[in-house]
Amino acid sequence: MLAQKFTAELAVHLPNQTAFRPYPTIEDRAAWGALPARVRAAHIERGVEALGYAWPALPATRYLEFSRIGNRSNFEALHFDRRHTLETLVLAECMEGEGRFLDDIVNGVWAICEESSWCLPAHIRVQRAGNTLPDITEPIVDLFAAETSALLAWVLYLLGERLDSVSPLVRPRIEHEIQSRVLAPCLARDDFWWMGFVDRGRRVNNWNPWVCSNWLASVLIVERAAEKRSAAVTKIMRALDNFIDPYPADGGCDEGPNYWGRAGASLFDNLELLYAATGGWIDVYDEPLVQEIGRYIYRAHIASDFYLNFADASAIVHPESLLVYRYGLRIGDAAMVDFGRWLAARQNVGEVGVVQGTGRVPPSLGRAIPDLFVLSDALAQPGHPPLLRDVWLSDIEIMVARDAAGRSDGFYLAAKGGHNDESHNHNDIGNFVVFIDGRPVLVDAGVETYTAKTFSDRRYEIWTMQSAYHNLLPTIDGVQQEPGATFAARGVVYAADDASATLTLDIAGAYPSAAKLANWQRTVTLQRGAQIEIVDVFAFTAPVHCVELTLLTPCAVTSVDSGRIVLEERMFGETHSAGASVVTYDAAAFHVATEAVPIADERMGPVWGDHLTRITLTAEQPPTQGEWRFGLRRT
């Protein structure tokens, strides 16, 4: 999409380093002064709180905790906090413009430049020395080396000569570190997997546009040599094509809405930089795929802060509202613009400004700047969430249905087919989730805090990844779904009209031969305004002893009797409430048990509270072929 169209004449349209000025710098006092007074005050207040910040040490033994005990959080918390604080100080200085934050900014810049590596411990293993301390002679460019590079580049862009008032050596040091740690290795090497140049059989994921956006910003701000500048931008476009070209035509993000913010949204970051750098010459916003990729984020929205969270995604997501707004403007999508406006009001950006870099997510100063300068426009009109009645993502095989468009009350159903080699995959073909009146009833647990185990050959030992912890996926004599592209849904058919929406698929292909499955045709139907029905028609190749089906719920399970499971409202997490429903099943075929699934994980706890409840329906000596029906109705 990019390299073939725009490489030949790139040198003509690409400005030199001094001409790249997409946003106001600190010297444009009128622009910064025109931001809402409350926003400026909020940013300055946070900057004042950060004055005198004691930049935390990053000892070698903390770095080694990942290779020693599999813990990545302890180091990352310190690493990210340094960068979050630097961004806070820089934005405060830009808002105020009087120099009182500059010493602390330089302390942060210098501390980050002194780090042996900007690559996280969880990603350093690709170096020749392996999974240990970083080898400073082989800089590895991962997500966060690139993020750090862009952060420092934007500090350089925004503050410029004002850094010289602290020392004339600050700017040269920043440029040196960016060149040696990111620009030089990215231009010289083709074997960073996220580029997509080496392992053509492996589809790149969010790493590709995420790293490329930060690499691109660093090139445009720092690289002075015209030949290297053009070569780097060309290579970035080639790499981005490896993300874009195989992307599902429906725009669906198989990594889930959490990762849309660093998949589709990072692609947008790249497109904005390319558009700005070439005066609008590189413009692909009329491409249907680019538009569909943007729309995914509101198609995945359920209600309030809940989003459809198949794969390694949380059920509660806070998309960057002003980025959503800007993306919607670029592709001319009124629904996305309105969604961005609604998110911005919900996130109170008119009072708190642009708050980034908290928690697990590092700061993106390159997003904060354009966000600030559309903030007033975004809040000038009220917005609303689209709440689409029906969505069918035919490439990734996800359906969404609700009773009526524009409303969160009533039934909401989402179900999936696909295959078990998706990015951030869970073994979950045939899984579905149910909300009633905007509140969860049957859920996907999501993912816990990442550890060394998460992305290892032991991934599917983790309960959240297993089919046995997804809704009504059969475990047959202890055999569950398996990972891999060949473990896939078959015969997928979707249909929707005013009365209902239905997904039919055979999930038998997701199981190994040990499951003895000839077929397991699942039909999931929303009968609008009435109920949700699941019909399973199955056949085994030989007799089996036991089939277990499970349901996962945040509700209180108050009654299990005579073919009815009563799910009632329950408060969970910080401020959320589960819905209420009655699940019906064939009491002659199953006996039912419940167990609490304790949640102590710091990532999952704020979403689901201290536990979910797992309901197990067990069929002993089931027939070799048959039909089972399940229903969900209001209490």
C-alpha positions, -999 to +999 in steps of 0.1 A: +000+000+000+028+025+009+062+015-005+050+008-041+030+040-043+053+065-027+089+053-028+099+066-063+093+103-056+098+102-018+130+123-019+112+151-037+084+153-011+104+145+021+115+178+038+149+182+055+152+178+093+147+215+100+116+218+080+097+191+098+074+212+121+040+194+124+030+209+158+037+240+178+070+239+198+075+257+231+084+289+213+049+292+199+035+307+231+003+318+214-006+282+205+001+268+239-016+297+256-047+291+236-053+257+251-081+257+277-069+273+310-081+243+330-061+219+309-029+240+312-034+243+349-039+205+353-007+198+334+013+224+353+000+211+386+012+176+377+045+190+367+049+208+400+042+175+418+070+159+398+096+186+407+125+171+426+115+136+415+141+110+426+148+091+394+147+055+405+178+032+400+175+003+376+199-022+391+213-051+371+196-076+394+162-061+389+168-064+351+177-101+357+145-109+375+128-118+342+154-145+333+157-156+369+121-158+382+100-148+352+089-114+367+088-085+342+066-061+362+092-050+388+116-037+363+089-023+340+073-003+368+105+017+373+113+019+336+079+033+328+077+056+357+108+074+346+093+080+312+059+090+325+075+116+348+096+130+320+066+134+298+047+151+327+075+176+332+079+184+295+042+191+290+042+213+321+071+233+308+054+237+274+022+249+291+040+274+314+071+283+293+091+298+322+120+274+326+113+261+361+109+225+350+140+224+328+165+211+354+143+182+363+137+175+326+174+173+320+178+150+350+153+127+334+168+129+300+203+122+313+191+093+335+174+077+305+205+083+283+226+066+310+206+034+309+226+005+294+197-005+272+162+008+264+150-027+256+129-044+283+142-076+300+113-096+285+126-088+250+164-089+253+166-126+246+170-121+208+205-107+214+234-130+207+242-131+244+207-144+251+184-139+280+206-120+304+218-084+309+219-064+277+250-063+256+256-026+249+275-035+217+243-050+202+214-026+207+181-044+204+151-024+192+120-036+208+087-018+215+101+002+244+135+011+230+116+026+201+091+043+225+121+058+245+137+070+213+105+088+202+100+103+237+134+118+237+130+129+201+098+148+209+115+164+240+142+176+215+115+188+191+094+207+217+121+223+238+150+227+214+174+254+223+159+258+258+177+227+268+209+245+261+202+268+291+209+238+313+239+225+292+248+227+255+256+190+257+220+178+263+208+179+227+239+163+212+236+135+238+200+129+229+208+127+192+238+104+198+217+079+218+188+079+194+212+074+165+232+046+181+204+027+198+176+029+172+183+047+139+215+029+131+205-006+140+171-003+123+186+009+091+214-017+092+194-048+102+166-066+085+163-094+111+143-077+138+112-100+136+087-071+139+099-057+105+085-088+087+114-092+063+128-125+075+101-149+087+076-145+059+055-173+073+048-153+105+023-125+103+036-094+122+014-080+149+011-047+168+048-046+173+052-036+136+033-003+135+041+005+171+078+003+166+077+018+132+057+049+144+084+056+170+112+049+146+096+072+120+092+100+145+128+097+155+140+098+119+119+128+110+131+148+141+167+137+144+181+125+111+199+153+092+215+133+064+191+134+034+201+100+020+197+082+054+165+100+060+150+089+027+163+053+031+149+050+066+114+063+056+114+040+026+123+010+048+096+020+073+070+020+046+082-014+034+079-027+069+044-012+074+033-029+042+041-062+059+015-053+085-011-038+062-011-061+032-021-093+051-044-075+075-080-088+075-101-068+050-128-064+076-104-044+098-108-068+127-080-068+153-076-104+163-055-092+192-085-075+208-094-039+216-066-035+240-042-040+212-061-019+187-045+011+205-011-002+195-021-020+162-046+000+142-040+032+162-002+029+157-007+025+120-026+058+122+003+074+140+025+064+111+001+077+085-002+110+103+036+114+105+039+105+068+011+129+059+026+157+079+062+151+067+052+152+030+026+179+031-002+155+025+014+138-005+014+104+013-024+101+019-041+067+021-071+077+042-094+069+014-082+032+013-111+010+025-088-011+047-074+019+065-110+030+072-121-005+084-091-008+107-102+024+124-138+014+128-129-018+147-126+001+180-163+012+181-175-021+167-159-038+197-176-015+222-202-031+244-213-005+269-197+020+292-161+009+295-167-027+285-153-040+252-153-074+235-122-090+249-114-121+229-076-129+230-052-112+254-075-083+261-091-068+292-129-065+292-124-029+304-106-007+280-100+031+279-092+040+243-073+072+238-103+094+231-087+122+211-068+097+189-101+080+181-115+115+173-086+124+151-088+090+133-125+095+127-119+129+112-093+117+088-114+089+074-146+110+074-164+086+097-191+105+117-198+076+140-161+074+150-159+111+155-189+110+178-174+081+196-142+100+202-162+130+215-181+107+239-149+091+251-133+125+256-162+137+278-162+104+297-125+107+303-129+143+315-101+155+292-114+191+294-105+191+331-075+168+334-059+172+299-040+145+282-030+118+308-008+091+295+018+067+306+001+054+337+000+017+346+014-007+321+013+017+292+043+039+285+039+075+276+036+086+240+044+123+238+039+121+201+003+113+206-002+138+235+008+168+213-017+164+185-044+154+210-039+186+229-045+207+199-078+191+189-091+189+225-113+220+223-128+210+190-136+175+202-154+188+233-173+215+213-201+191+206-216+162+225-208+127+213-224+093+217-213+057+213-225+041+181-236+008+198-241-009+165-269-035+163-250-060+142-214-065+133-199-093+112-161-094+108-160-121+082-122-125+081-116-130+118-151-146+121-165-125+150-202-116+152-218-090+175-255-085+179-278-066+202-315-060+205-314-025+190-289-001+176-278+029+197-289+012+230-271-008+256-302-020+273-314-054+263-294-084+252-259-083+238-242-113+222-208-118+207-193-151+194-163-162+175-149-187+151-114-182+136-084-204+144-061-210+173-030-193+159-042-158+163-019-131+177-022-133+215-043-164+209-066-182+234-079-216+225-114-203+222-131-213+189-169-212+195-166-190+226-193-164+232-200-136+257-234-122+269-243-089+285-278-078+296-286-041+300-250-033+295-238-055+323-218-087+320-234-121+324-212-147+307-177-134+301-142-140+287-118-136+317-091-119+295-055-121+306-034-118+337-002-098+342+024-110+316+052-131+329+079-152+312+053-180+310+029-160+290+048-161+257+066-194+262+059-230+252+040-232+286+015-206+276-015-230+275-008-241+311-023-207+320-060-211+328-072-180+309-058-194+277-075-228+279-108-237+262-120-252+295-124-217+308-144-204+279-181-206+275-196-240+267-165-252+250-164-290+255-137-308+273-139-344+262-124-370+284-100-343+295-091-333+260-093-295+252-088-274+221-052-271+209-032-242+196-022-238+159-035-226+126-049-260+117-071-260+147-099-239+132-136-234+128-153-251+098-184-243+079-189-208+094-222-192+084-236-158+097-270-144+092-289-114+107-322-097+102-346-076+123-357-106+144-325-124+151-287-128+145-271-162+142-236-177+139-232-214+130-199-231+130-184-266+134-158-264+162-146-300+160-116-289+139-103-271+170-097-304+188-071-331+183-080-366+172-080-378+209-112-359+214-129-384+190-150-356+175-166-361+140-184-328+143-197-303+168-219-278+151-227-249+173-254-224+165-255-193+186-286-171+182-299-138+196-336-137+193-339-100+197-358-089+228-364-124+239-335-147+246-301-161+235-301-198+224-271-221+219-278-254+200-250-280+198-253-309+174-225-333+179-212-367+168-182-387+181-162-412+162-162-436+192-179-437+226-165-412+252-169-413+289-173-376+299-180-342+284-177-311+305-190-277+294-183-246+314-197-211+319-177-182+333-196-155+351-192-125+374-228-130+386-239-145+418-250-181+412-280-184+435-297-216+423-289-247+403-319-269+400-341-287+375-326-274+343-323-238+355-292-219+367-301-185+382-275-158+379-281-126+399-266-092+401-234-088+420-210-059+425-175-066+414-142-048+406-142-012+416-176+001+405-192-025+383-223-047+385-230-080+369-263-085+352-290-111+359-302-141+338-315-176+339-296-202+320-316-232+309-302-267+301-313-303+298-313-315+334-315-351+322-282-348+303-261-328+328-253-325+364-240-291+375-213-279+399-199-244+406-165-232+419-150-199+426-120-190+404-100-167+427-084-136+412-054-121+429-037-108+398-031-070+397-042-067+361-073-088+362-084-079+397-096-043+389-117-058+361-135-088+378-128-083+415-116-111+437-132-140+418-153-152+389-175-183+391-170-213+369-201-234+363-194-269+350-221-290+333-210-326+331-225-353+309-215-388+318-215-415+291-230-391+265-245-405+233-222-408+203-244-383+186-270-359+197-283-324+203-280-302+234-298-269+238-291-240+262-309-207+267-304-174+284-334-154+294-341-126+318-349-135+354 
